[in-house]
């Protein structure tokens, strides 16, 4: 097993968040019958996170129409930050060993093919916060609709000690 990201010899995720000027938001309450995150063995599975800020979506609609690629990228970053809050509330960021997998869903206008650029917002946040341990496998998928007319949704799997 590798060393947790926060702690002796590892990256201090809390310090990195502070350095980036970010604070963890409150955990987004589930919109249906699920929990924000669940642990099974050494893995935490984070439910799909919308880019909610204080219970509201900063933008709605499809990326490539009502929402620009740049706005979508920032929304993906917000999704990732909400995912970190879910991990913090369940096990604490100090137990994270590795970001394993990220799946991003982008509500896409017809013909929009920039899903990877949008989901880079989430991927880059993990790299900024966790360094090499934040590098992960990933899928970036275009979809017709997302809950609440959100432009982006992100789910993740992390390994914990």
Secondary structure, 3 states (H helix, E strand, C coil): CCCCCCCCCCCCHHHHHHHCCCCCCCCCCCCCCCCCEEEECCEEEEEEEECEECCEECCCCCECCCECHHHHHHHHHHHHHHHHHHHHHHCCHHHEEEEEEEEEEEEECCCCCCHHHHHHHHHHHHHHHHHHHHCCEEEEEEECCCHHHCCEEEEEEEEEC
